[in-house]
Every structure is written in structure tokens, then in C-alpha cells.
Amino acid sequence: MQGKAGEASGEAPDGPDQRALRSEAPAGYDDSGIERELVVMDQSSCLRWFQHDFPDLLARWHYHPELELHLITASTGTAMIGGQARAFEPGALYLLGGGVPHNWVSVLDGRRSVPGRDVLLQMHPDRLRELERIVPDLRGVGELLHRARHGLAFHGRTADEVADLLVRMGSETDARRFSTALTAFAAILEASPDDVEVIDPNYVPATPEGTSHADISAALTYMHENLDEPLRLAAVAEVLGTSESTASRMLTRATTHGFSRILIGLRIAEALRLLRTTDKHVSEICWRCGFTTLSAFNRQFRTQTGTTPSAYRRKLGSGESSPLGSGTTHSSPPPPAAPSSTQ
């Protein structure tokens, strides 16, 4: 698809009209020790559309100042956005504000890769603010950008409509692509409240000096790949080559949550995925997600989602299920860290 070659590598295509769009790091970041993604824009366009596979160099824990509309086209797995972990499936659609760290980890199930998994549209928020200033029809963009700082997930008719538009942009260029992008943003601005979910209402970007997002990505990937084990902070510290206290501080500052809370979030996200995409018994899902007792699993699942694993599966069978990630975040503060017996 157009835009995939060259752009997906993160390197600027040849030619004098290409440049790297640079801006200050978002408020709350000390970027003296951080390598952020450098989003390369075509000087002749204010948009960047591209598609990439998983695994890919771009599929890692990272952030950038650009607004990102992100569609998952294939596979299931865990999305890590801000300080939240949530399950995803094909058709998952997100809008992420500048500075929100993110990554999607697919379950490969024996495959080597997932071709074309991610379809993205990126645009610097300042461009949208300029458009809102000179085009009154775009009123509401400023409020949308404010909400996107916490990450937004879209469901229902809005997700279907915007996903179709985002895919269509791959075969378009110039004014047609820009027109389709505006149509997509219009659909988002007009979305029913039931179609929009705030992913992490409590997230505030913060990363300490000397902490690289490569370190955070390595830690989160290790945790995700070993959810069925009795994970301890000491093992994550060993992966990072640092002390437990330093590893704990790195995770807390990068995601705003401590190790135990991150781990519980990853385990519940994986449980949601397995409940929705497999017929495994609830007890088997409990063990596969690293819980040592069914009571602990049920308690944490209810705390995170508002229901039990069995009730969630029954709701799936009735056709009344909410999206995979639903319930993993609330407007209220996150629940207390899980007891050590569930780790």
C-alpha cells in the first residue's frame, strides 16, 4: 500500500522536499535521556499515513509529539497505552494525543509475523489547532486534542466508519487524502458518547532523566511474555540490568503505576482476550494469566472490569458484550496494587 515503503522504517525518503518535523517534548517530559520516535513528514503534506507489520522496529514502547489515529487490522493481543493495559482484536481503533506512550503486542500463535497489522495517520496537533482557528466548521478540535492526551478508544459505528476511511487513505494522495482525513476527524467529533472510551483518565506523561523508552519497552515485553509465571520485580530488574528500586522507579515514572498494578493490568487484559477468542475454561485462563487461585482471579477481574470472568463470557454468548478493552479503566482512580500472592 502507498506510504508503506520508506516511511515504515522511520527514515526520510530521498529528496529535498522531505524533512523531520521537530518540536519540543510534551510537558512533563525530561527528554535528556529519552529517545522518542522521530516522525518524518513530507514537507508537501501535513499528514503522515503508513502501514507496518508486527514485529517491526516501530512496534515498541515509544511516544512522539504528533497526534496518532491507530487501527489494528489483524491479530489479538495486549495494548499498553499510558498507564493502562487492555486487550485488543482486529478493528481496534485509537486516538492518541502527543506524548502518550504506547505499544501493541500481538499473540503470534506460531506465526512469524502479522503482515500489515497497523494502519496509522499522524498529524502535529498544532496543525489541527491552526485549522480550527481559521475554519469555524472544525470547532471542537481543541477539546478533542485535550481528551486525546489520555488516549481514546472508539467502538461501534464510529469505529467502523473511521477505520474504513483510514484504510481508504492508503490509496489516496494529496487533496483526496487530506479530504478523507478531515472526514475521519469529523466522524470522531460527531461520535456518540457510547462509541468513545477514555483509556486512562489519570495519565500524566512523565519519564525520569536517564530512562530510555527502550528500557521500558524491554520490561513490559518481558512481563507480557511471562504472564503465566510468578513474576517478581527482581526478574524485571535483572532484565534491565539495574536494582529493584531503580526498576520500580522507572516503571512508576513511565506509566504512573507501580509494578504490581502494571502486572495486574497485563494479566486482566490477557484474560479478557482469552475469554473472547478461545473456549478455554475459566480456571485454565486463570492459571495461564499467572493467578495462583481462582478467588484472586475473580476478585481482580471484578475490580478491573466490574464483573466476573464467567459473567463476562455469558455476556459474550448473549451478544451483549462490550469491546475487549472495556472495563479495564475507570473514571475513578485505579484500584490499589494487587496483593503479592497474585503476582
C-alpha positions as CSV (number, residue, x, y, z in Angstrom):
1,M,0.0,0.0,0.0
2,Q,1.2,3.5,-0.7
3,G,3.2,5.1,2.1
4,K,4.5,1.8,3.5
5,A,7.9,1.7,1.9
6,G,10.4,4.2,3.3
7,E,8.1,5.6,5.9
8,A,7.7,2.4,7.9
9,S,11.5,2.4,8.6
10,G,11.3,5.8,10.2
11,E,13.9,7.1,7.7
12,A,13.2,10.1,5.5
13,P,12.7,9.2,1.8
14,D,15.2,10.6,-0.6
15,G,14.7,14.1,-2.0
16,P,15.0,17.7,-0.9
17,D,11.3,18.1,0.0
18,Q,11.5,15.7,2.9
19,R,12.2,16.9,6.4
20,A,11.9,15.8,10.1
21,L,9.2,17.6,11.9
22,R,10.6,18.5,15.3
23,S,9.0,20.1,18.3
24,E,9.5,20.5,22.0
25,A,8.9,17.4,24.1
26,P,5.4,17.4,25.8
27,A,5.0,19.0,29.2
28,G,6.1,16.7,31.9
29,Y,8.9,15.0,30.0
30,D,12.6,15.4,30.7
31,D,13.9,14.1,27.4
32,S,17.6,14.4,28.2
33,G,17.7,10.6,28.5
34,I,14.9,9.6,26.2
35,E,14.9,8.5,22.6
36,R,11.5,9.3,21.2
37,E,10.2,8.3,17.8
38,L,11.1,10.8,15.1
39,V,8.1,11.2,12.9
40,V,9.2,12.0,9.4
41,M,6.7,14.2,7.5
42,D,6.5,15.1,3.8
43,Q,7.1,18.9,3.5
44,S,4.3,19.0,0.9
45,S,1.7,17.5,3.4
46,C,0.7,18.0,7.0
47,L,-0.3,14.3,7.2
48,R,1.7,11.1,7.5
49,W,-0.1,7.8,6.6
50,F,1.6,4.5,6.7
51,Q,1.2,0.8,7.5
52,H,3.6,-1.7,9.1
53,D,3.8,-5.3,10.2
54,F,4.3,-6.9,13.6
55,P,7.0,-7.4,14.7
56,D,8.5,-4.2,13.4
57,L,11.0,-1.6,14.6
58,L,8.1,0.8,15.1
59,A,6.2,-1.7,17.2
60,R,7.8,-0.8,20.6
61,W,7.1,1.3,23.7
62,H,7.5,4.9,22.5
63,Y,6.0,8.3,22.3
64,H,6.0,11.3,19.9
65,P,4.5,14.8,19.9
66,E,2.2,14.0,17.0
67,L,-1.4,13.1,17.3
68,E,-1.9,9.5,16.1
69,L,-5.0,7.7,14.8
70,H,-4.2,4.0,15.0
71,L,-6.1,1.0,13.6
72,I,-5.3,-2.7,14.3
73,T,-6.2,-4.7,11.2
74,A,-5.3,-8.2,12.4
75,S,-4.4,-10.4,15.4
76,T,-5.3,-10.2,19.1
77,G,-3.1,-9.2,22.0
78,T,-2.4,-6.5,24.6
79,A,-2.4,-2.8,24.1
80,M,-0.3,-0.7,26.5
81,I,-1.3,2.9,26.4
82,G,-0.3,5.4,29.0
83,G,-0.6,3.6,32.3
84,Q,-3.2,1.1,31.1
85,A,-3.1,-2.4,29.6
86,R,-6.1,-3.7,27.6
87,A,-6.9,-6.5,25.2
88,F,-7.3,-5.7,21.5
89,E,-8.7,-7.5,18.5
90,P,-9.0,-6.7,14.7
91,G,-10.8,-3.4,14.2
92,A,-9.5,-1.8,17.4
93,L,-9.2,2.0,16.8
94,Y,-7.4,4.5,19.0
95,L,-6.7,8.2,19.0
96,L,-3.5,9.1,21.0
97,G,-2.5,12.6,21.9
98,G,1.0,13.9,21.7
99,G,3.3,12.5,24.4
100,V,1.2,9.4,25.2
101,P,3.5,6.3,25.2
102,H,2.0,3.3,23.5
103,N,2.7,-0.2,22.2
104,W,0.6,-3.1,20.9
105,V,1.9,-6.7,21.4
106,S,0.2,-9.4,19.3
107,V,0.0,-13.0,20.2
108,L,1.6,-14.7,17.2
109,D,0.3,-18.3,17.9
110,G,3.1,-19.9,15.9
111,R,3.2,-17.3,13.2
112,R,6.4,-15.4,12.4
113,S,4.6,-12.1,11.8
114,V,1.3,-10.3,11.3
115,P,1.6,-8.5,7.9
116,G,0.1,-5.0,7.7
117,R,-1.2,-5.1,11.3
118,D,-1.0,-1.4,12.0
119,V,-2.5,1.4,9.9
120,L,-1.6,4.9,11.2
121,L,-2.4,8.5,10.5
122,Q,-0.2,11.1,12.2
123,M,-0.5,14.9,12.3
124,H,1.0,17.5,14.5
125,P,-1.6,18.9,16.9
126,D,-0.6,22.5,16.1
127,R,-1.7,22.0,12.6
128,L,-5.2,20.9,13.8
129,R,-5.3,23.9,16.1
130,E,-4.5,26.2,13.2
131,L,-7.2,24.6,11.1
132,E,-9.7,25.1,13.9
133,R,-8.7,28.8,14.2
134,I,-9.3,29.5,10.5
135,V,-12.1,27.0,9.7
136,P,-15.0,27.5,12.2
137,D,-16.6,24.3,10.9
138,L,-13.8,22.4,12.8
139,R,-14.9,23.7,16.2
140,G,-14.4,21.1,18.9
141,V,-10.9,20.1,17.7
142,G,-9.3,21.8,20.7
143,E,-11.4,19.8,23.1
144,L,-10.7,16.6,21.2
145,L,-7.0,17.2,21.5
146,H,-7.4,17.7,25.2
147,R,-9.2,14.4,25.6
148,A,-6.7,12.6,23.4
149,R,-4.0,13.3,26.0
150,H,-5.5,10.4,27.9
151,G,-5.9,8.1,24.9
152,L,-9.3,7.4,23.3
153,A,-10.7,4.1,22.0
154,F,-13.6,4.0,19.6
155,H,-16.3,1.4,19.2
156,G,-19.5,0.8,17.3
157,R,-20.5,2.7,14.2
158,T,-17.8,5.4,14.8
159,A,-15.0,2.8,14.8
160,D,-16.3,1.1,11.6
161,E,-16.7,4.4,9.7
162,V,-13.3,5.8,10.7
163,A,-11.5,2.5,10.1
164,D,-12.8,2.4,6.6
165,L,-11.7,5.9,5.9
166,L,-8.3,5.3,7.4
167,V,-7.7,2.3,5.1
168,R,-9.0,4.2,2.1
169,M,-6.4,6.8,2.6
170,G,-3.7,4.3,1.7
171,S,-4.8,4.5,-2.0
172,E,-5.1,8.3,-2.0
173,T,-2.7,11.2,-2.2
174,D,-2.7,15.0,-1.8
175,A,-6.1,16.7,-1.6
176,R,-8.1,13.5,-1.7
177,R,-6.1,12.0,1.3
178,F,-6.5,15.3,3.2
179,S,-10.2,15.4,2.5
180,T,-10.7,11.8,3.7
181,A,-8.7,12.7,6.9
182,L,-11.0,15.6,7.6
183,T,-14.0,13.3,7.1
184,A,-12.5,10.9,9.6
185,F,-11.9,13.7,12.2
186,A,-15.5,14.9,11.5
187,A,-16.8,11.4,12.3
188,I,-14.8,11.4,15.6
189,L,-16.1,14.9,16.5
190,E,-19.7,13.7,15.9
191,A,-19.3,10.3,17.6
192,S,-21.9,9.2,20.1
193,P,-20.6,9.2,23.7
194,D,-21.3,5.5,23.7
195,D,-18.7,5.0,21.0
196,V,-15.9,6.8,22.8
197,E,-13.9,5.5,25.7
198,V,-11.2,7.4,27.6
199,I,-8.4,4.9,28.1
200,D,-6.5,6.4,31.0
201,P,-8.2,9.5,32.5
202,N,-5.5,9.7,35.2
203,Y,-2.4,9.5,33.0
204,V,0.1,12.4,33.1
205,P,3.2,11.9,30.9
206,A,6.3,11.7,33.0
207,T,9.7,10.0,32.4
208,P,12.7,10.4,34.6
209,E,16.1,11.6,33.4
210,G,18.2,8.7,32.2
211,T,15.3,6.4,31.5
212,S,15.0,5.3,27.9
213,H,11.8,4.0,26.3
214,A,13.8,1.1,25.1
215,D,14.3,0.1,28.7
216,I,10.6,0.4,29.4
217,S,9.7,-1.5,26.3
218,A,12.0,-4.3,27.3
219,A,10.5,-4.5,30.8
220,L,6.9,-4.5,29.5
221,T,7.6,-7.1,26.8
222,Y,9.3,-9.4,29.3
223,M,6.3,-9.1,31.7
224,H,3.8,-9.7,28.8
225,E,5.7,-12.8,27.6
226,N,5.9,-14.4,31.1
227,L,2.4,-13.7,32.5
228,D,2.0,-17.4,33.4
229,E,5.0,-17.2,35.7
230,P,5.1,-15.9,39.3
231,L,6.7,-12.7,38.2
232,R,8.8,-10.7,40.6
233,L,10.2,-7.2,40.4
234,A,13.7,-8.7,40.8
235,A,13.3,-10.6,37.5
236,V,12.4,-7.4,35.7
237,A,15.3,-5.6,37.3
238,E,17.6,-8.3,36.1
239,V,16.3,-7.9,32.5
240,L,17.1,-4.2,32.8
241,G,20.4,-4.7,34.5
242,T,19.6,-2.5,37.4
243,S,18.4,-2.7,41.0
244,E,14.9,-3.4,42.1
245,S,14.4,0.1,43.4
246,T,15.6,1.7,40.2
247,A,13.4,-0.7,38.1
248,S,10.4,0.2,40.2
249,R,11.0,3.9,39.9
250,M,11.5,3.6,36.1
251,L,8.2,1.8,35.7
252,T,6.2,4.1,38.0
253,R,7.5,7.2,36.4
254,A,7.0,6.0,32.8
255,T,3.4,4.6,33.3
256,T,2.3,6.4,36.5
257,H,1.6,2.9,38.0
258,G,3.8,0.6,40.2
259,F,5.0,-2.8,39.2
260,S,2.1,-4.7,40.9
261,R,-0.6,-2.6,39.3
262,I,1.0,-2.9,35.8
263,L,1.3,-6.6,36.2
264,I,-2.4,-7.0,37.2
265,G,-3.4,-4.8,34.3
266,L,-1.5,-7.0,31.8
267,R,-2.9,-10.2,33.3
268,I,-6.5,-9.0,33.2
269,A,-6.1,-7.8,29.6
270,E,-4.8,-11.2,28.6
271,A,-7.7,-12.8,30.4
272,L,-10.2,-10.7,28.5
273,R,-8.5,-11.7,25.3
274,L,-8.6,-15.4,26.1
275,L,-12.3,-15.2,27.3
276,R,-13.3,-13.6,24.0
277,T,-11.1,-15.5,21.5
278,T,-10.9,-19.0,23.0
279,D,-13.2,-21.6,24.6
280,K,-10.7,-22.4,27.4
281,H,-12.2,-23.0,30.8
282,V,-12.1,-20.0,33.2
283,S,-9.8,-22.0,35.6
284,E,-7.3,-22.6,32.8
285,I,-7.3,-18.9,31.8
286,C,-6.7,-18.1,35.5
287,W,-3.5,-20.2,35.6
288,R,-2.4,-19.1,32.1
289,C,-2.6,-15.4,33.2
290,G,-0.5,-16.1,36.3
291,F,-3.1,-16.1,39.1
292,T,-2.4,-18.6,41.8
293,T,-6.1,-19.0,42.9
294,L,-9.5,-18.7,41.3
295,S,-10.6,-16.4,44.1
296,A,-7.7,-14.0,43.5
297,F,-8.5,-14.1,39.7
298,N,-12.2,-13.4,40.2
299,R,-11.5,-10.6,42.7
300,Q,-9.0,-8.8,40.5
301,F,-11.2,-9.3,37.4
302,R,-14.2,-7.8,39.1
303,T,-12.1,-4.9,40.4
304,Q,-10.9,-4.1,36.9
305,T,-14.0,-4.8,34.8
306,G,-17.0,-4.7,37.2
307,T,-18.0,-8.3,36.5
308,T,-16.7,-11.8,36.9
309,P,-14.9,-13.9,34.2
310,S,-17.9,-16.3,34.0
311,A,-20.4,-13.4,33.7
312,Y,-18.3,-11.7,31.1
313,R,-18.2,-14.9,29.0
314,R,-22.0,-15.4,29.4
315,K,-22.4,-11.8,28.1
316,L,-20.3,-12.7,25.1
317,G,-22.6,-15.6,24.3
318,S,-25.7,-13.3,24.6
319,G,-24.2,-10.9,22.0
320,E,-24.3,-8.1,24.6
321,S,-20.5,-8.0,25.2
322,S,-18.6,-4.7,25.3
323,P,-15.3,-4.3,23.5
324,L,-12.3,-6.2,24.6
325,G,-10.7,-3.3,26.5
326,S,-13.9,-2.1,28.1
327,G,-13.8,-2.0,31.9
328,T,-10.0,-2.0,32.2
329,T,-10.1,1.7,33.1
330,H,-12.5,3.7,35.1
331,S,-13.1,7.4,35.6
332,S,-12.2,6.9,39.2
333,P,-8.6,6.4,40.4
334,P,-7.0,3.0,39.6
335,P,-7.6,0.2,42.2
336,P,-4.9,-0.5,44.9
337,A,-1.9,-2.6,44.0
338,A,-2.7,-6.3,44.0
339,P,-1.5,-8.4,46.9
340,S,1.8,-10.3,46.3
341,S,0.1,-13.7,46.2
342,T,-1.4,-12.9,42.8
343,Q,1.9,-11.9,41.2
